[in-house]
Amino acid sequence: MKKMFTVAAATLFVGSVPALAIFGFGDIVFDPSSYGELVSQLSQLEKQYSELVSTYEMVTNQYVTDHVRT
């Protein structure tokens, strides 16, 4: 009975160690390729934001110009 309890406890312990990483209690994993992809996406986001600002300014200018004429 004691041996069975020891085996069960050891199995639970070994099985729980990898599960700790799932909940944020384990080691932190750093993936350089993921970081590179994040930097690339940030660059694309900056370009999209710049285009959005210029489009907004263009539409605003057209709106103001159209309302000044009327």
C-alpha positions, -999 to +999 in steps of 0.1 A: +000+000+000+028+024+009+046+016-024+014+022-043+010+056-026+046+065-033+043+056-070+010+076-073+026+106-056+057+104-078+035+102-109+015+132-099+046+152-091+063+143-124+030+150-143+025+183-126+059+198-133+053+204-171+018+217-163+032+245-141+046+262-172+011+263-187-002+285-159+028+308-159+047+293-130+074+276-150+103+288-170+100+317-194+106+307-230+122+332-254+119+326-291+141+350-312+121+343-344+089+353-326+106+385-315+117+392-350+082+387-363+069+411-336+093+437-348+082+432-384+046+435-374+053+467-355+070+482-385+039+473-407+016+488-380+036+521-380+032+523-418-005+516-416-009+542-390+009+568-411-013+560-441-044+563-418-033+597-406-027+610-441-060+596-453-078+612-424-061+646-432-070+643-469-107+635-461-109+663-435-094+688-460-119+677-487-148+681-462-137+715-452-131+726-488-165+714-499-183+732-470-164+764-476-176+766-512-213+761-503 
